[in-house]
Amino acid sequence: MVIRLAFTAHHITGPLRAYYLVYDSANASLFMLPVQSPEFRSIGTSCPLPLPREDGGYTLALLGNRLCPATDRYDSPALCLWSLPAPSDISQNDMDQCVVKGRHHLNDQSFNVHMAFSCNGNAVWGDLTQGIMYCSYSDLLKGGDIVNFKYVRLPEKHRITYHQALMMGEMHFHRNIGLVGNSIWFVSITPSDSGTGHTMVEVWTLDLTKVEKREWATLIVFRMQNIWELDAFNKKGLPKSLPRFPILRQQDDGVLYMLLPDLTGSKCYLVGIDVGRSRGKWPQIVSSRCLALPWMRRPVVLPVDFFEPRGMVE
């Protein structure tokens, strides 16, 4: 787990001092790392991706741009890497300083980082408006100065320009990219002027283990009206509201989670929908939980056991 913290030194003029806290639950170890050097600026999410190494340690990777002396601008694509010691060296306080490497891929100009995760030996960065970039652990961790990336664009109808994205607001409200089982999912929720029931939910999958051309494939497309008509939806008294924040979990293969705000705004429901384990069939509700908190227009942090079958979470 990686947490980014900023510490303010009021007696020092200049930028805030910021650090990353890295907790390894397997070894019960905690590290504090200074953020990247001034020559590097992250893009999108500023929390690095932890990557396991063969020696049992971890390397943290952060995607961004390097300062170009010729232009005095951050326009040189780069990676910032920190190497944490292996468990056998856990008593040592010293570790490698941040190393900045160059990176190559097909679309450096417009890519933004909304999330980062590991998938089948690859480090993956996702842009909810453009697609994903990825590279293998071996390419990233070897000693070369340049890391070569591969790029898979979103399906054409789901690509969004930078200016369109600004008008749409927070992308996490209605989109997500993540690992489910052994494949990458892209989820898009598209509201309709014809009413909430006509809201379209699309799930696409991508398999990085394929040797042939890697491209997104449609898993399922449905309207919220299809969900409303399910017996389980009505028996549980779920609200017929616009779904928000699609949630993907690797351990719940075939299941898409969405938050449905109560029409009163006093609570919301986390609904699990089976969309991937029964190809060709209508989606089915497999779980629902009530989150007894005021509905807020921002992501909600859930307790670890929230996905287990229990009663209302206070």
C-alpha positions in Angstrom: 0.0 0.0 0.0 1.4 3.4 -0.9 0.1 6.7 0.6 1.3 10.2 -0.4 1.7 12.7 2.4 2.7 16.4 2.3 4.5 18.0 5.3 4.6 21.8 5.6 7.7 23.4 7.1 6.5 27.0 7.9 10.1 28.2 8.7 11.3 27.2 5.2 10.3 29.1 2.1 9.8 27.1 -1.0 7.7 24.1 -2.1 6.1 21.7 0.4 8.1 18.8 1.6 6.2 15.7 0.4 6.8 12.0 1.0 5.4 8.6 0.1 4.6 6.1 2.9 5.0 2.5 1.7 3.6 -0.3 3.9 4.4 -3.9 3.1 1.8 -6.1 5.0 3.7 -9.3 4.2 6.8 -8.1 6.1 5.1 -5.6 8.4 7.5 -2.9 7.2 7.0 0.8 6.7 9.2 3.1 4.5 9.1 6.8 4.0 10.4 8.0 0.7 10.9 11.6 -0.5 9.0 12.5 -3.6 10.6 12.7 -7.0 13.3 15.2 -7.8 12.4 18.6 -9.2 13.4 17.5 -12.7 10.4 15.1 -12.8 6.7 16.0 -12.7 4.0 13.3 -12.5 1.0 13.2 -14.7 -2.5 12.4 -13.3 -2.5 10.4 -10.2 0.6 11.1 -8.1 0.7 7.8 -6.3 3.4 5.4 -7.6 2.7 1.8 -8.6 4.5 -0.9 -6.5 6.1 -3.7 -8.6 7.4 -6.9 -7.0 11.0 -8.0 -7.8 12.5 -11.5 -7.8 14.5 -10.7 -4.6 11.3 -10.1 -2.7 11.6 -6.4 -2.7 9.6 -3.8 -4.5 10.2 -1.0 -7.0 7.8 1.9 -7.1 7.1 3.4 -10.6 5.6 6.8 -11.3 4.7 8.0 -14.8 5.3 11.6 -15.8 7.5 14.0 -17.7 11.1 15.1 -17.3 12.3 18.7 -17.5 13.9 19.4 -20.8 16.7 21.9 -20.4 16.5 23.2 -24.0 12.8 24.3 -23.6 12.7 24.6 -19.8 9.4 22.7 -19.9 8.3 19.3 -18.7 7.8 17.8 -22.1 10.1 14.8 -22.1 8.2 11.5 -21.3 9.8 9.7 -18.4 9.5 7.2 -15.5 10.6 7.8 -11.9 11.6 4.6 -10.1 12.4 3.9 -6.4 13.9 0.6 -5.3 12.9 -0.6 -1.8 15.2 -3.2 -0.1 14.4 -6.9 -0.1 13.2 -8.5 3.2 16.7 -9.8 3.8 17.9 -6.2 3.9 15.0 -4.8 5.8 17.3 -3.6 8.6 19.2 -1.3 6.3 18.0 2.2 6.2 19.6 3.1 2.9 17.9 2.5 -0.5 18.4 3.5 -4.0 17.5 7.1 -4.8 14.8 8.0 -7.3 16.0 7.1 -10.8 14.5 8.9 -13.8 14.3 7.0 -17.1 13.0 8.0 -20.5 10.0 6.2 -22.0 8.7 5.7 -25.5 5.2 4.9 -26.7 2.8 5.9 -29.4 0.8 8.8 -27.8 2.7 10.8 -25.4 1.0 14.1 -26.1 -2.5 13.6 -24.7 -2.1 10.7 -22.2 -3.2 11.3 -18.6 -3.0 8.9 -15.7 -6.2 8.0 -13.8 -5.1 4.7 -12.4 -2.2 2.2 -12.3 -2.1 -1.5 -11.6 -0.3 -4.7 -12.3 -1.5 -7.4 -14.8 0.1 -10.7 -15.7 3.7 -9.4 -15.3 3.0 -6.0 -16.8 2.8 -2.5 -15.3 -0.3 -0.8 -16.6 -1.4 2.9 -16.6 -4.9 3.8 -17.6 -6.4 6.9 -19.1 -10.2 6.9 -18.9 -10.4 9.1 -22.0 -7.7 7.5 -24.2 -6.7 3.9 -23.3 -3.9 2.1 -21.5 -0.1 2.1 -21.7 1.8 -0.9 -20.4 5.3 -2.5 -20.2 6.7 -5.7 -18.8 8.3 -5.8 -15.4 11.6 -7.0 -17.0 11.7 -4.0 -19.4 11.0 -1.6 -16.6 13.4 -3.0 -14.1 16.4 -3.7 -16.4 19.3 -1.2 -16.5 18.5 0.6 -19.8 17.9 4.3 -19.9 14.8 4.0 -22.1 11.6 1.9 -21.4 9.5 1.0 -24.3 5.7 1.0 -23.8 2.9 -0.5 -25.7 -0.4 1.4 -26.2 -4.0 0.1 -26.6 -6.5 2.8 -27.4 -10.1 2.7 -26.1 -12.8 1.7 -28.6 -13.2 4.7 -31.0 -16.6 5.7 -29.8 -15.3 6.0 -26.2 -12.3 8.2 -26.9 -12.6 11.7 -25.5 -10.6 14.8 -26.3 -9.0 16.8 -23.6 -11.5 19.7 -24.0 -14.5 17.3 -24.0 -13.2 15.7 -20.8 -13.1 19.1 -19.1 -16.8 19.6 -19.9 -17.7 16.1 -18.6 -16.2 16.6 -15.2 -14.8 13.8 -13.0 -14.2 10.7 -15.2 -14.5 8.3 -12.2 -18.2 9.1 -11.9 -19.1 7.1 -15.0 -15.9 5.2 -16.1 -13.3 2.8 -14.8 -10.4 0.6 -16.0 -9.2 -2.2 -13.8 -8.2 -5.8 -13.5 -11.0 -8.4 -13.1 -9.8 -12.0 -12.9 -7.0 -12.2 -15.5 -8.3 -9.6 -17.9 -8.6 -5.8 -18.0 -12.0 -4.3 -18.1 -13.2 -1.0 -19.3 -16.6 0.2 -18.0 -18.6 3.1 -19.4 -21.9 4.5 -18.0 -23.6 6.8 -20.5 -26.7 8.8 -19.3 -29.5 9.4 -21.7 -31.8 12.4 -22.3 -34.7 9.9 -22.5 -34.4 9.1 -18.8 -32.4 7.2 -16.3 -33.8 3.9 -17.4 -32.2 4.4 -20.8 -28.7 4.9 -19.3 -26.3 2.6 -21.1 -23.7 0.4 -19.3 -21.0 -1.1 -21.5 -18.2 -3.5 -20.4 -15.2 -4.2 -22.6 -12.4 -6.6 -22.0 -8.7 -6.8 -23.0 -6.4 -9.8 -22.7 -2.7 -8.9 -22.6 -1.7 -12.5 -22.7 -2.8 -12.9 -26.3 0.0 -13.2 -28.8 -2.0 -11.7 -31.7 -3.2 -8.2 -31.9 -4.5 -7.0 -28.6 -7.8 -5.0 -28.8 -10.9 -4.4 -26.7 -13.8 -6.8 -27.1 -17.4 -6.1 -26.0 -18.4 -8.2 -23.0 -21.9 -6.9 -22.4 -24.1 -3.9 -23.1 -27.3 -3.2 -21.2 -29.7 -0.4 -20.1 -30.5 0.3 -16.5 -34.1 -0.6 -17.3 -33.0 -4.2 -17.7 -31.6 -4.1 -14.2 -34.8 -2.5 -12.8 -36.9 -5.4 -14.2 -35.0 -8.0 -12.3 -36.8 -9.6 -9.4 -33.8 -9.2 -7.1 -33.8 -5.4 -7.8 -37.4 -5.0 -6.6 -37.2 -7.4 -3.7 -34.3 -5.5 -2.3 -36.0 -2.2 -2.8 -33.1 -0.7 -4.7 -33.4 2.9 -6.0 -34.0 3.6 -9.7 -31.2 6.2 -9.8 -28.3 7.0 -12.1 -25.4 4.6 -11.3 -22.1 6.2 -10.3 -18.5 5.1 -9.7 -18.2 1.6 -11.4 -16.0 -0.5 -9.2 -13.8 -3.4 -10.4 -12.2 -6.1 -8.2 -9.7 -8.6 -9.4 -10.9 -11.2 -6.9 -14.5 -11.0 -8.1 -14.2 -12.3 -11.6 -17.2 -11.4 -13.8 -18.8 -9.0 -11.4 -19.3 -5.2 -11.9 -20.1 -3.1 -8.9 -21.9 0.3 -9.1 -23.1 2.8 -6.5 -26.8 3.7 -6.7 -27.6 6.9 -4.6 -30.9 6.8 -2.7 -33.3 9.3 -4.1 -33.4 11.1 -0.7 -29.6 11.6 -0.8 -29.2 10.1 2.7 -27.5 6.8 1.6 -26.4 4.8 -1.4 -26.3 1.1 -2.4 -23.4 -0.9 -3.6 -24.8 -3.3 -6.2 -22.8 -6.3 -7.6 -24.0 -7.4 -11.1 -22.8 -10.6 -12.7 -22.0 -9.5 -16.3 -19.1 -11.8 -17.2 -19.7 -15.4 -16.0 -22.8 -16.1 -18.1 -22.0 -14.9 -21.6 -25.1 -14.3 -23.8 -27.4 -14.0 -20.8 -28.9 -11.0 -19.1 -26.9 -9.6 -16.2 -27.9 -10.7 -12.7 -27.7 -9.0 -9.3 -25.5 -11.1 -7.1 -25.1 -8.7 -4.1 -26.2 -5.4 -2.7 -25.1 -3.5 0.4 -26.3 -0.2 1.9 -23.8 2.5 2.7 -25.4 4.6 5.5 -23.6 7.8 4.7 -24.8 11.0 3.1 -24.4 10.7 -0.7 -21.4 12.8 -1.8 -20.3 13.6 -5.4 -16.9 12.1 -4.8 -15.3 8.7 -4.5 -16.2 6.8 -1.3 -13.6 4.8 0.7 -15.1 1.5 1.7 -13.9 -0.9 4.5 -12.2 -4.1 3.4 -15.1 -6.3 4.5 -17.7 -4.1 2.8 -18.0 -6.7 -0.1 -18.8 -9.5 2.3 -22.4 -10.5 2.8 -23.4 -8.5 6.0 -26.0 -6.0 7.0 -25.9 -2.2 6.8 -22.6 -0.5 7.2 -22.8 2.5 9.5 
